[in-house]
Amino acid sequence: MQVDMRTLDAASRYKIIGACITPRPIAWVSSVSAGGVPNLAPYSFFNAIGNDPPMIVLGLVAHPTKGTKDTAANIRETGNFIVHLVDEAHAERMNHTSIDHPAGVDEGALVGLDMVPGVAVAAPRIASAPVGFECRARHIIETGPNQIAVLAEIVHAHIADAFVTDATRLHFDISAMNLISRLHGAGWYGRQSDKFEMLRPALPILVKE
């Protein structure tokens, strides 16, 4: 099957990207407007892109008729937000925060999450999340008429103590976090329960005949 992506409508392009680029980590993003109204929503166009400085990219796709969502508007106004990684214990509440609520709704309070102030940024943090990255936007790039890419620096990290196996060496029990990822279709998610290890090779490489 060969597809010229330039000839497709946006919904068809989304179907191909969402189905083939998997698994994708979920960024559960908390932010706050300049007027102090908090917001919480999940996004799966997200990943790390560097470590010096530590950078992430967050893709925010706007509604074709309603425009940008609260997350994009808040990041434009303040530059501050917190990315939480999602574990299976929070999956249902994360899913409920994806509902297209009217502007001004506090989704964190709506689903009963304990939200605490950020340390380095003016955004609320999910206290029970396994990992939270406090971020400041460095670049906001218009990548299309209804989407933006946010390049942001991680300025403060929270890792739940239950998953820290060696604080000095920065070793964490990632398996115990039970993180989930976004897969294909309207509602498929994945677990990290089936893994294998393959170490990066070093020269010289011996090729078996």
FENTARA-V148403 format. One record per backbone hydrogen bond with DSSP energy under -0.5 kcal/mol. CO is the residue of the C=O (numbers start at 1). NH is the residue of the N-H. E is the energy in kcal/mol with one decimal. If there is no record, write none. Layout:
<<CO;NH;E> <CO;NH;E>>
This chain:
<<3;5;-1.1> <4;7;-2.1> <5;8;-0.9> <9;13;-2.1> <10;14;-2.3> <11;15;-1.8> <12;16;-1.8> <13;17;-2.4> <14;18;-3.2> <15;19;-1.7> <16;20;-2.1> <17;21;-2.5> <20;22;-1.5> <24;182;-3.1> <25;27;-0.5> <26;28;-0.8> <27;29;-1.0> <27;43;-1.9> <28;84;-1.9> <29;41;-2.0> <30;82;-2.4> <31;39;-2.5> <33;36;-2.0> <36;38;-0.6> <37;33;-2.4> <39;31;-2.2> <41;29;-2.7> <43;27;-3.5> <44;46;-1.2> <45;59;-3.8> <47;57;-2.9> <50;55;-2.1> <51;54;-0.6> <53;52;-1.0> <54;154;-2.6> <55;49;-2.5> <55;50;-1.1> <56;152;-2.4> <57;47;-1.8> <58;60;-0.6> <58;150;-2.8> <59;61;-0.6> <60;62;-0.6> <60;148;-2.3> <63;67;-1.8> <67;63;-2.0> <69;73;-2.0> <70;74;-3.0> <71;75;-2.5> <72;76;-2.2> <73;77;-2.0> <74;78;-2.9> <74;79;-0.6> <75;79;-1.5> <79;137;-2.8> <81;135;-3.3> <82;30;-2.4> <82;84;-0.6> <83;133;-3.3> <84;28;-2.6> <85;87;-0.5> <85;131;-0.5> <86;180;-2.6> <87;90;-1.3> <88;91;-1.1> <90;94;-2.8> <91;95;-2.5> <92;96;-1.9> <93;97;-1.5> <95;98;-1.3> <96;99;-1.2> <99;101;-2.3> <102;105;-1.3> <105;107;-1.1> <106;110;-2.0> <107;111;-1.8> <108;113;-2.6> <109;112;-1.0> <113;115;-0.9> <114;127;-2.7> <116;125;-3.9> <121;123;-1.8> <123;118;-1.2> <125;116;-2.8> <125;127;-0.8> <126;129;-1.3> <130;160;-2.6> <131;85;-1.7> <132;134;-0.6> <132;158;-2.8> <133;83;-2.7> <134;155;-2.8> <134;156;-1.3> <135;81;-1.8> <136;153;-2.6> <139;141;-0.5> <139;151;-2.9> <141;143;-0.8> <141;149;-2.6> <144;147;-1.1> <146;62;-4.1> <147;143;-1.3> <147;144;-1.1> <148;60;-2.8> <149;141;-2.9> <149;151;-0.6> <150;58;-2.0> <150;152;-0.6> <151;138;-3.4> <151;139;-2.1> <152;56;-2.5> <153;136;-2.1> <153;155;-0.7> <156;134;-3.2> <158;132;-2.3> <160;163;-2.2> <161;164;-1.6> <163;165;-0.7> <163;173;-2.7> <166;170;-0.7> <166;171;-2.4> <171;165;-2.0> <171;166;-1.8> <172;174;-1.4> <173;177;-0.7> <174;177;-0.9> <174;178;-0.6> <175;178;-1.1> <178;88;-2.1> <179;192;-0.6> <180;26;-0.6> <181;190;-2.4> <182;23;-0.5> <182;24;-2.1> <184;188;-1.2> <188;183;-2.6> <190;181;-2.0> <193;195;-0.5> <204;206;-0.6> <205;207;-0.7> <206;208;-0.6>>
